[in-house]
Amino acid sequence: MGRLTDRYCIVGVGETEYSQASGRTTRAMAVEAVKRAMDDAGLNASDVDGMMSYHGGDSTTSTTVVSDLGIRLNFYMDCSGGGSSTEALIGLAIGAIEVGMCHTVAIFRSMNGYTQVRIGGTGARARAPITEAGVMTRPYGYMSAAQNFAFSFMRHMYEFGTKPSQVAMVKVVGSKHASNNPKAFMKKRMTVEDVLNSRWIVKPVHLLDCCLETDNATCVIVTSAERARSLKQRPVHILGVAGRVCKPRIEVHYQFGPITRVAGYHAKDIVFPMAGVTHEDIDVTSCYDAFTWTTLLQLEDYGWCKKGEGGDYVSSGIIALGGKRPNNTSGSHLCEAYTHGMNMVIENVRQLRGTVDDYCPNWQKGQHTYDYSEGHCRQVKDAEIAMSMGWGTPALGSALIMRR
Amino acid sequence: MPMSFEYRGMLINLPDFDRERKEYFEHAAQKKLVVQKCKGCALLRWDPGPACPWCQSLEWTWQQVSGKGTIYSYEIVTHAIQPGFRDWVPYPVALVELDEQRGKPSPDEGVRLITNVVDENFNPEKEENVGIGKRVEVVFLPVAEGVFLPQFKLSKEQPTERVWQFQNV
């Protein structure tokens, strides 16, 4: 194992309901998610002294949340960012604890991603006057995440012969997992035909290739392994982290080829050596699914299969529950909720604890049936090591490896 | 004078201090497509900015380019995000690689611009005519008094490499 072994842990996780009608402020949701994570860990207000958050559009501040919850901070940091921030902030929290700035850090993301600032880009953002970098792109009707990322996948199909029916399997598998997740916003099992027949957003992207837009807040709490030992849950140890690793010329990454290569190509060289594990050691993964093919591109560049073979890989059964290495077992962004990455980490923490909240009658005691048919189990048996692969853009990624 | 104009209901502002982008559009107003050329290493670059990403020189000049290129990747927007584009769907957006600097400074690099592919009347080119590998050339769409937006249309030149089009299978 690597240099972080047994030093830092995630001790609490929490989230609000995943919905498209929160009817609440991002402040109220953030407070609930942080409180739930504290309760999960068995931490009181006086036990938390650090807070971090990220935002793109709507959120609330750490200072608001701690004022509401009566927490006195020794450190806080709110920064801009979307996907790939969760893992990066976990790394920064370790750094803050390591140098003695604080000892226990709650990290949250709160967003009304459907009712307030729609993640797909429609609404107020699409009507704002155009300045700065947008002057070179928005007059061409090129603005949303789907529009910004699609060139990479189109080029992947051109270079490697990848088919939409192959990449649709990422949604099919995600929906299978979500059907065993009571929290998931979209629990219906989907077929390849469902994806290919769903309406177009921007060709090559169908509606069902896109993640959900939801209202929710999420939180994870990081502390030292020493403190973790006296808390409520089985500690989940952090082995390796790579935060906001970039491709060259990130803002115009399509100038620098191959444009089918994503930032995970570089992040893997940081996170695996730090963790001191190999791909074969990892039992369960989560891989950012802003779109079906963001998962496919990342799985290739992190080295789970050869470049260009992602279509076969995601269709092989390996990434499904019951397969060799299940991926996105909660249904993730495509089916559970869109959280800018944090629900992927929360799910992996629960997998490693052995207490995934599925439909098994005694899941809270860690008793699972391992029956992955619809409406039953989603616990991976004996999961010891998990990896999350966060995505911000094709040119921006983060990663996190944890063990139980 | 700052440039400010409306296009498809969107207000586009180019203040004087946004020097590089404003000059790009001032050249477009004379129906010239320009990119920056580094005075240190002579490489061309897009989009407009203050430094050379290869040699870090802050010295540059404008270089007019032929406006000819090849579609490197593309997409067809069918669900408009910006309200002003709702009556324009389906429309292609393309990543066009200019002829001037293909495969430089490394084999996978080139000068690539984001653009629409339009027909002779500046309407969106039909999807069946757009594909990776197709040859294109610049045209200038009049959008306001003294303001032109660089766009690309299909060229009459034969493709020199494999042409590929998306299929929903």
Interface residues (C-beta under 8 A of the other chain):
Chain A: G120 G121 T122 A126 R127 P129 I130 T131 E132 A133 V135 M136 T137 R138 P139 Y140 G141 Y142 M143 S144 Q147 A150 F151 S152 M154 R155 M157 Y158 K163 P164 S165 L196 R199 W200 I201 V202 K203 P204 V205 P248 R249 V252 Y254 Q255 F256 G257 P258 I259
Chain B: Y7 R8 M10 L11 I12 N13 L14 P15 D18 R21 Y24 F25 R45 W46 D47 P48 P53 Y72 S73 Y74 E75 I76 V77 T78 H79 A80 I81 Q82 P83 F85 W88 P90 Y91 V93 L95 S106 P107 D108 E109 G110 V111 R112 I114 T115 N116 E127 I132 V143 L149 W164 F166 N168 V169
